Amino acid sequence: MFTIAHKAMNVANRAPARHGASARWQDALFRGVTLLFAALVFGLLLSIIIALGYAAYPALQKFGPGFFVTNVWNPVTSEFGALAPIYGTLMTSIIALLIGVPVSFGIALFLTEMCPVALKRPLGTAVELLAAIPSIIYGMWGLFIFAPFFADHVQPLLQRLLGDIWIIGPLFRGAPTGLGVLTAGVILAVMVIPFIAAVMRDVFEIVPPVLKESAYGLGCTTWEVVRNVVLPYTRIGVIGGIMLGLGRALGETMAVTFVIGNAYRIRASLFEPGNSIASALANEFNEAADPVHRGSLIALGLVLFVLTLIVLAASRMLVARLTRGEGAQT
């Protein structure tokens, strides 16, 4: 009897040790697997940069830093500069955000604060369905439906209202053809609105109801509740949604290719045709037989990649700054 009890005590004493060793082995394996996944992402990112840099080397070797500040693109004479596509990419993205962010904010605010319950789900689903439409559909709609309407009604109106105003007047001069940088920016705004609105709606909905009810109980209006309660509570998520829309606008290809005009030039007027990095790649990559031409196109892709990284880094810095401004977390 004593022997059986002694063996049982030894087994009980050894069990925690074996369990602890097994747990440490499992933790080490789990840590190693997750580290491998993280390193895989970093390695993939590094490999993309190296591949783009290697493929763009013929163009960068020939043109040097002047490639990024030259407004020339002539495959016949093998003279290439990235300034016009960079300008078109930035201008269309800025226009898209100037239009898309206020509209998205209004949509999200209506859905979360003022929308009747019976309409909240159908309208939210409609916004999400807009995000699922392929970009080429937006491009065809923009070319065949929106551009003619824009040329016949909107552009002449903008010329009459804004064409003679100092500083901003030159932006709205030129022939109202319906195609150009402004049209591409409007199409991009339509495309990024569902993404920004969906993110804003989701972050607005996570605000604790007790905070809003307390503000309403103190006599605040809906706008005062949004400005003093909802926005301070969700500003990091709102910035994230805006940056998501900016990333979509920077990299959009087919819709912009249809309506931007695809002209390698920089003009003050937003009515003039232009080009973007993505549309330049879509139009010319299959026909680029010359190594310098192909390298110039890949260099444009490298520039777009760097622009995306800059936007991401800026958004993270802004979020970190806002987090520090909120004080220490408890």
C-alpha positions in Angstrom: 0.0 0.0 0.0 2.9 2.3 0.9 4.6 1.5 -2.4 1.5 2.4 -4.5 1.0 5.7 -2.7 4.7 6.6 -3.1 4.6 5.9 -6.8 1.5 8.0 -7.2 3.2 10.9 -5.4 6.2 10.7 -7.7 4.0 10.7 -10.8 2.1 13.8 -9.4 5.4 15.5 -8.7 6.8 14.8 -12.2 3.6 15.8 -14.1 4.0 19.6 -13.6 7.6 19.4 -14.7 6.7 17.5 -17.9 3.8 19.9 -18.5 6.0 22.9 -18.0 8.6 21.6 -20.4 5.9 20.8 -23.0 4.4 24.3 -22.6 7.9 25.9 -23.1 8.5 23.8 -26.2 5.1 24.8 -27.6 5.6 28.4 -26.9 9.0 28.3 -28.6 7.5 26.6 -31.6 4.7 29.1 -31.8 7.1 32.1 -31.4 9.3 30.7 -34.1 6.4 30.1 -36.6 5.0 33.6 -36.0 8.5 35.1 -36.4 8.9 33.2 -39.7 5.6 34.7 -41.0 6.7 38.2 -40.0 10.1 37.7 -41.6 8.4 36.3 -44.7 6.4 39.5 -45.1 9.5 41.7 -44.6 11.4 39.5 -47.0 8.7 39.8 -49.6 8.7 43.6 -49.3 12.5 43.7 -49.6 12.4 41.4 -52.6 9.9 43.7 -54.4 12.1 46.7 -53.8 15.2 44.9 -55.0 13.4 43.5 -58.1 12.0 46.9 -59.0 15.3 48.6 -58.5 17.2 46.1 -60.5 14.7 46.2 -63.4 14.7 50.1 -63.3 18.5 50.3 -63.3 19.0 50.9 -67.1 16.8 54.0 -66.9 18.2 55.3 -63.6 21.7 54.8 -64.9 21.0 56.7 -68.1 19.0 59.6 -66.7 20.1 59.8 -63.1 18.1 61.9 -60.6 16.9 64.0 -63.5 14.5 61.3 -64.3 12.2 62.3 -61.5 12.1 66.0 -62.3 11.9 65.9 -66.1 8.7 66.5 -68.0 9.6 64.6 -71.2 8.3 61.2 -72.4 9.3 60.3 -75.9 9.8 56.6 -76.8 11.0 57.6 -80.3 14.1 59.4 -79.0 14.4 57.3 -75.8 13.9 60.3 -73.6 11.9 59.7 -70.4 11.0 61.7 -67.3 8.6 60.8 -64.5 7.4 64.3 -63.5 4.2 64.3 -65.5 2.9 60.9 -64.3 3.9 61.8 -60.7 2.0 65.1 -61.0 -1.1 63.4 -62.4 -1.0 60.8 -59.7 -0.8 63.3 -56.9 -3.4 65.7 -58.4 -6.0 63.0 -59.0 -5.5 61.6 -55.6 -5.8 65.0 -53.9 -9.0 65.8 -55.9 -10.4 62.4 -54.9 -9.8 63.1 -51.2 -11.1 66.7 -51.3 -14.4 65.3 -52.7 -14.5 61.9 -51.1 -13.7 62.7 -47.5 -16.5 65.1 -46.8 -19.1 63.0 -48.6 -17.9 59.8 -46.8 -18.1 61.7 -43.5 -21.7 62.7 -44.3 -22.7 59.2 -45.2 -21.1 57.6 -42.1 -22.7 60.3 -39.9 -26.1 59.8 -41.4 -26.0 56.0 -41.1 -24.9 56.1 -37.5 -26.7 59.1 -36.0 -29.7 60.1 -38.0 -30.7 57.3 -40.3 -34.1 55.6 -39.6 -33.7 52.0 -38.4 -35.6 50.6 -41.5 -33.1 52.3 -43.9 -29.9 51.7 -42.0 -29.2 48.2 -43.3 -30.2 48.8 -47.0 -28.2 52.0 -47.2 -25.2 50.3 -45.6 -25.4 47.4 -47.9 -25.6 49.8 -50.9 -22.4 51.5 -49.8 -20.6 48.2 -49.5 -21.8 47.1 -52.9 -20.2 50.2 -54.5 -16.9 49.0 -53.1 -17.3 45.7 -54.9 -17.8 47.1 -58.4 -14.7 46.4 -60.5 -12.6 49.4 -61.5 -13.0 48.8 -65.2 -16.8 49.3 -64.8 -16.2 52.6 -63.2 -13.9 53.5 -66.1 -16.4 52.5 -68.8 -19.2 54.4 -66.9 -16.9 57.4 -66.6 -15.9 57.4 -70.3 -19.4 56.8 -71.9 -21.7 58.4 -69.3 -20.0 60.7 -66.9 -17.5 62.4 -69.3 -20.1 63.6 -71.8 -22.3 64.9 -69.1 -19.3 66.6 -67.4 -18.3 68.3 -70.6 -21.8 69.5 -71.5 -23.0 70.8 -68.1 -20.4 70.8 -65.3 -17.2 72.1 -67.0 -18.9 75.1 -68.6 -20.6 75.9 -65.3 -17.2 75.7 -63.5 -15.7 78.0 -66.1 -18.4 80.6 -65.6 -18.2 80.5 -61.9 -14.5 80.1 -61.2 -12.6 80.8 -64.4 -12.1 84.5 -63.6 -11.2 84.2 -60.0 -7.6 85.0 -59.1 -5.2 82.1 -58.4 -7.8 79.3 -58.8 -9.1 80.6 -62.2 -6.4 79.0 -64.3 -7.4 75.6 -62.9 -10.8 75.8 -64.6 -9.9 77.1 -68.1 -9.5 75.2 -71.3 -11.7 73.2 -73.7 -14.5 71.3 -71.9 -13.8 67.9 -73.5 -14.9 65.9 -70.5 -11.6 64.1 -70.2 -8.8 65.2 -68.0 -7.3 65.3 -64.6 -10.4 66.7 -62.9 -12.6 64.0 -64.4 -10.2 61.3 -63.2 -10.2 62.8 -59.8 -14.0 62.8 -59.6 -14.1 59.2 -60.7 -11.5 58.3 -58.1 -13.6 60.1 -55.5 -16.6 57.9 -56.4 -14.4 54.8 -56.0 -12.9 55.7 -52.7 -16.1 57.0 -51.0 -17.4 53.4 -50.2 -14.1 52.4 -48.5 -13.8 55.6 -46.4 -17.5 55.7 -45.6 -17.5 52.0 -44.5 -14.5 52.5 -42.2 -15.9 55.7 -40.7 -19.3 54.1 -40.1 -17.6 51.1 -38.3 -15.5 53.3 -36.0 -18.5 55.6 -35.3 -20.5 52.7 -34.2 -18.0 51.6 -31.6 -18.5 54.8 -29.6 -20.1 53.7 -26.2 -23.7 54.8 -26.3 -23.5 56.0 -22.7 -21.1 58.8 -23.8 -23.5 60.1 -26.5 -26.5 59.7 -24.2 -24.8 61.7 -21.6 -24.0 64.5 -24.1 -27.6 64.5 -25.3 -28.8 64.6 -21.7 -26.8 67.8 -21.2 -28.6 69.4 -24.1 -26.1 69.0 -26.9 -27.2 69.0 -30.5 -26.3 66.1 -32.9 -23.4 68.1 -34.4 -22.1 69.0 -30.9 -22.2 65.3 -30.0 -20.3 64.4 -33.2 -17.7 67.1 -32.8 -17.1 66.8 -29.0 -17.7 63.0 -28.4 -17.7 60.9 -31.6 -14.7 62.5 -33.5 -12.3 62.7 -30.5 -13.1 59.1 -29.7 -12.7 57.8 -33.2 -10.1 60.1 -34.9 -7.5 57.4 -35.2 -9.9 55.2 -37.1 -11.1 58.1 -39.2 -7.5 58.8 -40.2 -7.0 55.2 -41.0 -10.0 55.2 -43.3 -8.8 58.3 -45.1 -5.4 56.8 -45.6 -7.0 53.6 -47.0 -8.8 55.7 -49.5 -5.6 57.6 -50.4 -3.9 54.3 -51.0 -6.7 53.2 -53.3 -6.6 56.4 -55.2 -2.8 56.3 -55.7 -2.8 52.8 -57.2 -5.9 52.9 -59.2 -5.3 51.9 -62.9 -8.1 51.1 -65.2 -10.7 53.7 -64.3 -8.1 56.5 -64.5 -6.7 55.1 -67.8 -10.2 55.5 -69.4 -10.8 59.2 -68.4 -7.5 61.0 -67.7 -6.6 61.5 -71.4 -3.2 59.8 -71.2 -1.1 62.8 -72.2 2.4 63.2 -70.8 2.3 66.9 -70.0 1.7 69.2 -67.1 -0.8 72.0 -67.5 -2.3 74.4 -65.0 -5.9 73.6 -66.1 -7.5 70.6 -64.6 -9.6 70.2 -67.8 -6.5 69.3 -69.8 -5.6 65.7 -70.4 -2.9 64.2 -68.1 -1.4 60.9 -67.1 -0.7 58.9 -63.9 1.8 56.3 -63.0 -0.7 53.5 -63.0 -2.2 54.5 -66.4 1.2 54.9 -68.0 2.1 51.3 -66.9 -1.2 50.0 -68.2 -0.9 51.7 -71.6 2.8 51.1 -72.5 4.2 48.1 -70.6 3.3 45.5 -73.2 4.8 47.6 -76.0 8.0 48.5 -74.3 10.7 46.6 -76.2 13.6 49.0 -75.6 15.4 48.2 -72.2 15.5 51.9 -71.4 11.8 52.3 -72.1 10.9 49.2 -70.0 13.3 50.4 -67.3 11.6 53.8 -67.2 8.2 52.2 -66.8 9.5 50.0 -64.0 11.1 53.1 -62.4 7.6 54.6 -62.4 6.4 51.6 -60.6 9.2 52.0 -58.0 8.1 55.7 -57.5 4.5 54.6 -56.9 5.7 52.0 -54.4 7.8 54.6 -52.6 4.8 57.0 -52.6 2.7 54.3 -51.0 5.3 53.7 -48.3 5.5 57.4 -47.6 1.8 57.7 -47.2 1.8 54.7 -44.9 4.7 56.0 -42.8 3.0 59.4 -42.6 -0.3 57.9 -41.4 1.5 55.8 -38.7 3.4 58.9 -37.5 0.2 60.9 -37.3 -1.6 58.2 -35.4 1.4 57.8 -33.0 1.4 61.6 -32.4 -2.4 61.6 -31.7 -1.9 58.6 -29.4 0.8 60.5 -27.4 -1.4 63.5 -27.2 -4.1 61.5 -25.5 -1.9 60.9 -22.5 -0.9 57.7 -20.8 -3.2 54.8 -21.0 -4.5 53.2 -17.8 
